């Protein structure tokens, strides 16, 4: 089905209608915000753009993307890079028309593919029912956990796993750990130190320091760092993003030498207590790779309810062979031996091409 209604491209960073629109749309998240988009642009050079059927003084719908152009991985349109989810803020026939227009433009723009990362797959399948979106095929799937913060704090605490969470919180509380929250350069440096340790353990380079600095600067009070220290040394740290009544856990890292202290369970309990004081209703724990069952189990033991995030692409992706186990093991062992400066430099170069 082809439609003749015009589709408009806007710049969500300069069009004043966009901020007003996401401020009143019930499905908007921190990933739709100008601050998050500005951080992506400032760090990686991605171009934010949104598509809408609205021509008037206010927006009634919109789907936001970043245009990624890389000599290494090609050009594509992603909604959105380095974002767990980005719900299309359009439904039914409006979404179908927007995506149909984007797919028609794909060849002219030389985009290798267009990717959607909806929070609800029903939105995409609903638009497909109008005759559009048929070219969008499933490209990836992840576990997704969130915690309902509306019950009393005592009820939430009782919902934690006894031995894996509550017992560790009690242990951590006996360790005289110092809790701090803020956005200072010192806290960012502490986070980066722990992140380097964590990414090395996982066999991955860390994201560039500029990314985290831009997230904190561009999101202002909507981004906070939470840290636990032992004997003046940071042992665990997480970055949390806030949008309306939702807190979103985005990044976490720790010193493996302090894992026996129960730092991470205590840190999340501190964040939940603060969230309750702020009147938050949801803690979004983000996506989890299905090949990381330990992370999924940890989030579920915190009381996270699991559902599935499904990403979609046009053209639909073809199956690719995974890196052989021997090759993956070689990569991890190599990263374990790389000096900090080289590992961080690899992250600065690599992530620009991965969005």
C-alpha positions as CSV (number, residue, x, y, z in Angstrom):
1,X,0.0,0.0,0.0
2,X,1.4,3.4,-1.0
3,X,0.2,6.7,0.6
4,X,0.5,10.2,-0.7
5,X,0.5,12.1,2.6
6,X,3.8,14.0,3.0
7,X,6.2,12.9,5.6
8,X,8.3,15.6,7.2
9,X,11.9,15.4,8.5
10,X,12.8,17.6,11.5
11,X,15.8,18.1,13.6
12,X,14.8,17.2,17.2
13,X,17.7,19.3,18.6
14,X,16.5,22.5,17.1
15,X,12.8,22.1,16.5
16,X,11.1,23.4,19.6
17,X,8.0,21.2,19.0
18,X,10.0,18.0,19.7
19,X,10.7,18.8,23.4
20,X,7.1,19.8,23.9
21,X,6.0,16.6,22.2
22,X,8.0,14.2,24.2
23,X,7.0,16.1,27.4
24,X,3.4,15.1,26.9
25,X,3.6,11.8,25.0
26,X,3.0,8.8,27.4
27,X,5.4,6.5,25.6
28,X,8.4,8.9,25.6
29,X,11.5,8.0,27.5
30,X,14.9,9.5,28.3
31,X,16.2,8.1,25.0
32,X,13.9,10.4,23.1
33,X,15.2,13.5,24.9
34,X,17.3,16.2,23.3
35,X,19.9,15.6,26.0
36,X,20.4,12.0,25.0
37,X,20.4,12.8,21.3
38,X,22.9,15.6,21.9
39,X,25.2,13.2,23.7
40,X,25.1,10.8,20.8
41,X,25.9,13.6,18.3
42,X,28.7,15.2,20.4
43,X,30.5,11.9,21.1
44,X,30.0,9.9,17.9
45,X,29.0,12.5,15.3
46,X,25.7,10.8,14.6
47,X,23.0,13.0,13.0
48,X,19.6,13.0,14.9
49,X,16.5,13.3,12.8
50,X,12.8,12.6,13.3
51,X,10.0,11.8,10.9
52,X,6.4,13.0,11.4
53,X,3.2,13.4,9.5
54,X,2.6,16.7,11.5
55,X,3.0,20.0,9.6
56,X,1.5,22.3,12.1
57,X,2.6,24.2,15.2
58,X,2.6,21.1,17.3
59,X,3.5,17.4,16.8
60,X,1.0,14.6,17.1
61,X,3.5,11.8,16.2
62,X,7.2,11.2,15.5
63,X,9.8,8.6,15.1
64,X,13.4,9.6,16.0
65,X,16.5,8.1,14.5
66,X,20.2,8.8,14.3
67,X,22.0,8.6,11.0
68,X,25.2,6.6,11.4
69,X,27.8,6.9,8.6
70,X,30.9,4.8,9.0
71,X,33.6,3.8,6.5
72,X,34.0,0.6,8.4
73,X,30.4,-0.6,9.0
74,X,28.4,1.4,6.5
75,X,25.6,3.9,6.6
76,X,22.4,3.2,8.4
77,X,19.4,4.7,10.2
78,X,19.0,3.5,13.8
79,X,16.4,4.3,16.4
80,X,18.5,4.7,18.5
81,X,22.2,3.8,18.8
82,X,23.5,2.7,22.2
83,X,19.9,2.9,23.5
84,X,18.2,-0.1,25.1
85,X,14.9,0.8,23.5
86,X,13.3,3.7,21.6
87,X,9.5,3.3,21.2
88,X,8.1,4.8,18.0
89,X,5.9,7.7,19.1
90,X,3.4,7.0,16.3
91,X,0.9,4.3,15.9
92,X,-1.1,2.5,13.2
93,X,-1.5,4.2,9.9
94,X,0.7,7.1,10.9
95,X,3.6,4.8,11.8
96,X,3.0,2.8,8.7
97,X,3.2,5.9,6.5
98,X,6.4,7.1,8.2
99,X,8.2,3.7,7.9
100,X,7.0,3.3,4.3
101,X,8.5,6.7,3.4
102,X,11.8,5.8,5.2
103,X,12.0,2.5,3.4
104,X,11.5,4.2,0.0
105,X,14.2,6.7,0.8
106,X,16.7,4.0,1.9
107,X,18.3,3.5,-1.4
108,X,18.6,7.2,-2.3
109,X,20.2,7.9,1.1
110,X,22.5,4.8,0.7
111,X,21.5,3.4,4.1
112,X,22.5,-0.2,4.4
113,X,19.5,-0.8,6.7
114,X,17.0,1.0,8.9
115,X,16.6,-0.4,12.5
116,X,13.8,0.0,15.0
117,X,14.2,-0.8,18.7
118,X,10.7,-0.6,20.1
119,X,9.8,-1.2,23.7
120,X,6.6,-2.8,22.5
121,X,6.6,-5.1,19.4
122,X,2.9,-4.7,19.1
123,X,3.4,-1.2,17.8
124,X,5.4,-2.4,14.8
125,X,3.1,-5.4,14.1
126,X,0.1,-3.1,14.4
127,X,1.5,-0.8,11.7
128,X,2.2,-3.9,9.6
129,X,-1.5,-4.7,9.7
130,X,-2.1,-1.5,7.6
131,X,0.1,-2.9,4.8
132,X,3.4,-1.2,5.8
133,X,6.4,-2.4,7.8
134,X,6.3,-5.8,6.0
135,X,9.9,-5.3,5.0
136,X,11.0,-5.0,8.7
137,X,12.2,-8.4,9.9
138,X,13.3,-9.4,13.4
139,X,17.0,-8.6,13.8
140,X,17.8,-9.2,17.5
141,X,16.1,-10.1,20.8
142,X,17.0,-9.4,24.4
143,X,15.6,-9.9,27.9
144,X,14.2,-6.8,29.5
145,X,13.6,-6.3,33.2
146,X,11.8,-3.6,35.2
147,X,10.8,-3.2,38.8
148,X,7.5,-1.7,39.9
149,X,8.3,0.9,42.5
150,X,4.8,1.7,43.5
151,X,4.5,-0.8,46.4
152,X,6.0,0.3,49.8
153,X,9.7,0.0,50.1
154,X,9.3,-2.8,52.6
155,X,7.3,-4.8,50.1
156,X,10.0,-4.3,47.4
157,X,12.7,-5.4,49.8
158,X,10.8,-8.5,50.7
159,X,10.6,-9.3,47.0
160,X,14.4,-9.5,46.7
161,X,15.9,-13.0,46.6
162,X,16.8,-14.0,50.2
163,X,20.3,-15.4,49.9
164,X,21.4,-13.7,46.7
165,X,20.2,-10.1,47.5
166,X,18.9,-9.5,51.0
167,X,21.7,-11.4,52.7
168,X,24.3,-9.6,50.6
169,X,22.7,-6.2,51.4
170,X,23.0,-7.0,55.2
171,X,26.6,-8.0,54.7
172,X,27.4,-4.8,52.8
173,X,25.7,-2.7,55.5
174,X,28.1,-4.2,58.0
175,X,31.2,-3.2,55.9
176,X,30.9,0.5,56.6
177,X,30.7,1.2,52.8
178,X,30.4,4.9,51.9
179,X,27.6,5.8,49.5
180,X,27.8,8.9,47.3
181,X,25.6,10.2,44.5
182,X,26.3,13.1,42.2
183,X,27.7,14.2,38.9
184,X,31.2,15.4,39.7
185,X,34.4,14.9,37.7
186,X,35.8,12.9,40.6
187,X,32.8,10.5,40.5
188,X,33.1,10.2,36.8
189,X,36.8,9.3,37.1
190,X,35.9,6.7,39.7
191,X,33.2,5.2,37.4
192,X,35.7,5.1,34.5
193,X,38.3,3.3,36.6
194,X,35.8,0.6,37.6
195,X,34.4,0.4,34.1
196,X,37.9,-0.4,32.7
197,X,38.2,-3.2,35.2
198,X,34.8,-4.6,34.4
199,X,35.1,-4.4,30.6
200,X,38.5,-6.1,30.8
201,X,36.9,-8.9,32.8
202,X,34.3,-9.2,30.1
203,X,36.8,-9.1,27.3
204,X,35.6,-5.8,25.8
205,X,37.1,-2.4,25.4
206,X,35.4,0.4,27.5
207,X,33.3,3.1,25.9
208,X,35.1,6.4,25.4
209,X,35.3,8.7,28.4
210,X,33.9,11.5,26.3
211,X,30.6,9.5,26.0
212,X,30.0,9.4,29.8
213,X,31.1,13.0,30.2
214,X,28.6,14.0,27.5
215,X,25.8,11.9,29.0
216,X,26.3,13.6,32.3
217,X,26.7,17.1,30.8
218,X,23.9,16.9,28.2
219,X,21.3,15.3,30.5
220,X,22.2,17.5,33.4
221,X,20.2,16.5,36.5
222,X,18.6,13.6,34.7
223,X,21.9,11.7,34.9
224,X,23.4,10.7,38.2
225,X,26.3,8.5,39.3
226,X,25.9,6.3,42.4
227,X,29.1,4.9,44.0
228,X,30.1,2.8,46.9
229,X,33.6,3.0,48.4
230,X,35.5,0.9,50.9
231,X,38.4,2.5,52.8
232,X,38.2,5.5,50.4
233,X,38.5,3.2,47.3
234,X,35.5,3.0,44.9
235,X,34.3,-0.6,44.6
236,X,31.0,-0.3,42.7
237,X,29.3,2.4,40.6
238,X,26.3,2.8,38.4
239,X,24.8,5.5,36.1
240,X,21.1,6.1,36.4
241,X,19.0,8.2,34.0
242,X,15.7,9.8,35.0
243,X,12.7,10.8,32.9
244,X,9.4,11.7,34.6
245,X,8.5,8.9,36.9
246,X,11.0,6.3,35.5
247,X,14.5,5.7,36.6
248,X,16.7,3.8,34.1
249,X,19.8,1.8,35.1
250,X,22.1,2.3,32.1
251,X,25.7,1.4,33.2
252,X,27.2,-0.5,36.0
253,X,30.8,-1.6,37.0
254,X,32.6,-2.9,40.0
255,X,35.9,-4.2,41.4
256,X,35.8,-8.0,41.4
257,X,38.0,-8.0,44.6
258,X,35.1,-6.5,46.5
259,X,32.3,-8.7,45.1
260,X,32.1,-10.7,48.3
261,X,31.1,-7.5,50.1
262,X,27.7,-7.4,48.5
263,X,28.2,-4.0,46.9
264,X,25.9,-4.2,43.9
265,X,22.8,-5.4,45.7
266,X,23.3,-2.6,48.3
267,X,23.9,0.0,45.6
268,X,20.6,-0.9,43.8
269,X,18.8,-0.9,47.1
270,X,20.1,2.6,47.8
271,X,18.9,3.7,44.3
272,X,15.5,2.2,44.9
273,X,15.1,4.0,48.2
274,X,16.0,7.3,46.6
275,X,13.7,6.6,43.7
276,X,10.8,6.0,46.2
277,X,11.6,9.4,47.9
278,X,11.4,11.1,44.4
279,X,8.0,9.5,43.6
280,X,9.4,7.3,40.8
281,X,7.1,4.5,39.8
282,X,9.4,2.3,37.6
283,X,13.0,1.2,37.7
284,X,13.9,0.2,34.1
285,X,16.8,-2.3,34.4
286,X,17.5,-2.2,30.6
287,X,18.2,-5.0,28.2
288,X,20.1,-8.2,28.9
289,X,21.7,-10.4,26.3
290,X,20.3,-13.9,26.4
291,X,23.8,-15.3,26.4
292,X,24.4,-13.6,29.8
293,X,22.1,-15.6,32.0
294,X,23.9,-14.4,35.1
295,X,22.9,-10.8,34.5
296,X,19.3,-11.8,33.8
297,X,19.2,-13.8,37.0
298,X,20.6,-10.9,39.1
299,X,18.0,-8.5,37.8
300,X,15.2,-11.0,38.4
301,X,16.5,-11.6,42.0
302,X,16.1,-7.9,42.5
303,X,12.5,-8.3,41.7
304,X,12.7,-7.4,38.0
305,X,9.9,-8.7,35.8
306,X,11.2,-10.1,32.5
307,X,9.7,-9.5,29.1
308,X,11.4,-9.5,25.6
309,X,12.8,-6.6,23.6
310,X,12.7,-7.3,19.8
311,X,14.6,-5.2,17.3
312,X,13.5,-4.9,13.6
313,X,15.4,-4.1,10.4
314,X,14.7,-3.4,6.8
315,X,16.0,-5.1,4.8
316,X,15.5,-8.1,7.1
317,X,18.9,-9.3,8.2
318,X,20.4,-12.6,7.1
319,X,21.8,-15.0,9.7
320,X,25.5,-14.6,10.3
321,X,27.8,-17.2,11.8
322,X,28.9,-16.3,15.3
323,X,32.5,-15.9,16.2
324,X,33.9,-19.4,16.8
325,X,34.5,-20.2,20.5
326,X,38.2,-20.5,20.0
327,X,38.2,-17.0,18.3
328,X,36.1,-15.5,21.0
329,X,38.4,-16.9,23.7
330,X,41.5,-15.6,21.9
331,X,39.9,-12.1,21.8
332,X,39.1,-12.2,25.5
333,X,42.6,-13.4,26.5
334,X,44.2,-10.8,24.3
335,X,42.2,-8.0,25.8
336,X,43.1,-9.2,29.3
337,X,46.8,-8.5,28.5
338,X,46.4,-5.1,26.7
339,X,47.6,-2.1,28.6
340,X,45.0,0.3,29.9
341,X,45.9,3.1,27.5
342,X,45.7,0.9,24.4
343,X,42.4,-0.7,25.6
344,X,40.8,2.7,26.1
345,X,42.1,3.9,22.8
346,X,40.5,0.9,21.1
347,X,37.2,1.9,22.6
348,X,37.5,5.4,21.3
349,X,38.0,4.2,17.8
350,X,35.7,1.2,17.8
351,X,32.4,2.5,19.3
352,X,32.0,5.2,16.7
353,X,31.4,2.5,14.1
354,X,29.1,0.3,16.2
355,X,26.0,2.4,16.9
